[in-house]
């Protein structure tokens, strides 16, 4: 019987290797940003806006995504010094935001009660909301998790650019391999002076660490990573030092 084992050219790397390289680039960028940002004043709390696409296309990996996001909120709850707000969209025109909370565990519980529903993306509403909130009180970082972009990219880019001018970086995690979404997400990250990374099951552990890195960035410290004690956390600490 002929050997059916697939062959791979010497220049073709496995998907996991590609993911690891992208994650390393993301970690390095977050580390550089942490070094560049001014330290927060004593007693001042950071603010993190967590935005997510809850449309039906994300259903297959929704549980994994919620688990990773819950881990980040648990880390935030342990370290303190960070207020978090959750905003999500789904269905036909539904876009909701929670209150700003200091007990991030309550947001982890809220996410488990959200189910995916059919509809188009509403990233424009997320960006407008972020701008309004930031003008009221500074947001240190925005995390966005999604897999598609079905809106006018020029209008979204303008809003992202406004956030960049306000000093509000976006850390964007993309599920899947949609080319239109990737181009848009990379542009939003560039315009806001943030960072972009792929989000897939093969890189779940590393991406969980990256979410914690963003939380540490937003709160102005490294204690969130120090609590983990994992290899990924040590790598991030080296990048942030």
Long-range contacts (C-beta under 8 A, 24 or more apart in sequence): 15-202, 16-202, 16-203, 19-198, 19-200, 19-202, 19-203, 19-206, 20-203, 20-206, 22-197, 22-198, 23-197, 23-203, 23-206, 23-207, 23-210, 26-195, 26-196, 26-197, 26-210, 27-210, 27-213, 27-235, 27-236, 27-239, 28-239, 29-195, 30-171, 30-195, 30-210, 30-213, 30-214, 30-217, 30-236, 30-239, 30-240, 31-213, 31-236, 31-239, 31-240, 31-241, 33-169, 33-193, 33-195, 33-217, 34-216, 34-217, 34-222, 34-240, 35-240, 37-217, 37-220, 39-220, 40-219, 40-220, 44-220, 45-81, 45-82, 45-83, 45-102, 45-219, 46-81, 46-82, 46-83, 46-140, 46-141, 46-218, 46-219, 46-220, 47-82, 47-83, 47-84, 47-85, 47-100, 47-137, 47-138, 47-139, 47-140, 47-218, 48-76, 48-82, 48-83, 48-84, 48-85, 48-139, 48-140, 48-141, 48-142, 48-143, 48-214, 48-215, 48-218, 48-219, 49-84, 49-85, 49-87, 49-129, 49-130, 49-133, 49-139, 49-141, 49-142, 49-143, 50-84, 50-85, 50-86, 50-87, 50-107, 50-142, 50-143, 51-86, 51-87, 51-88, 51-126, 51-130, 51-142, 51-143, 51-144, 51-145, 52-86, 52-87, 52-88, 52-144, 52-145, 52-146, 53-88, 53-89, 53-90, 53-121, 53-123, 53-145, 53-146, 53-147, 53-148, 54-88, 54-89, 54-90, 54-114, 54-115, 54-116, 54-117, 55-89, 55-90, 55-91, 55-116, 55-117, 55-118, 55-119, 55-120, 55-121, 55-148, 56-90, 56-116, 56-117, 56-118, 56-119, 57-116, 57-147, 57-148, 57-176, 58-116, 58-146, 58-147, 58-175, 59-116, 61-175, 61-201, 62-116, 64-201, 64-204, 65-145, 65-175, 65-199, 66-111, 66-112, 66-114, 68-204, 68-207, 68-208, 68-211, 69-108, 69-111, 69-145, 69-211, 70-108, 70-111, 70-112, 71-208, 71-211, 71-212, 72-208, 72-211, 72-212, 72-214, 72-215, 73-104, 73-105, 73-107, 73-108, 74-104, 74-105, 74-108, 75-212, 75-215, 75-224, 75-227, 75-228, 76-104, 76-215, 76-219, 76-224, 77-103, 77-104, 77-105, 78-224, 78-227, 79-215, 79-216, 79-219, 79-221, 79-223, 79-224, 79-227, 80-219, 81-219, 81-220, 81-221, 82-215, 82-218, 82-219, 85-133, 86-110, 86-111, 87-126, 87-129, 88-114, 89-119, 89-121, 89-122, 89-125, 89-126, 90-114, 90-116, 90-117, 90-119, 91-117, 91-118, 91-119, 92-119, 93-119, 93-122, 94-119, 95-122, 95-125, 95-126, 95-129, 97-129, 120-150, 120-151, 121-146, 121-148, 121-149, 121-150, 121-151, 122-151, 123-149, 123-151, 123-156, 124-151, 124-155, 124-156, 124-159, 127-156, 127-159, 127-160, 127-163, 128-159, 130-163, 130-168, 131-159, 131-162, 131-163, 131-166, 131-168, 134-163, 134-166, 134-168, 135-166, 138-167, 138-168, 139-168, 140-168, 140-217, 140-218, 140-219, 140-220, 141-168, 141-169, 141-170, 141-171, 141-194, 141-214, 141-217, 141-218, 142-168, 142-169, 142-170, 142-171, 142-192, 142-194, 143-170, 143-171, 143-172, 143-173, 143-211, 143-214, 144-170, 144-171, 144-172, 144-173, 144-185, 144-188, 145-172, 145-173, 145-175, 145-199, 146-172, 146-173, 146-174, 146-175, 146-181, 146-185, 147-174, 147-175, 147-176, 147-178, 147-181, 148-176, 148-178, 148-180, 148-181, 149-178, 149-180, 149-181, 149-184, 149-185, 153-183, 153-184, 153-187, 156-184, 156-188, 157-184, 157-187, 157-188, 157-191, 160-187, 160-188, 160-191, 160-192, 161-191, 161-192, 163-191, 163-192, 164-191, 164-192, 164-193, 167-193, 168-192, 169-193, 169-194, 169-195, 170-194, 171-195, 171-196, 171-197, 171-214, 172-196, 172-197, 173-197, 173-198, 173-199, 173-207, 173-210, 173-211, 174-198, 174-199, 175-199, 175-200, 176-200, 205-230, 205-232, 206-232, 208-232, 209-233, 209-235, 209-236, 210-236, 212-236, 213-240, 216-240
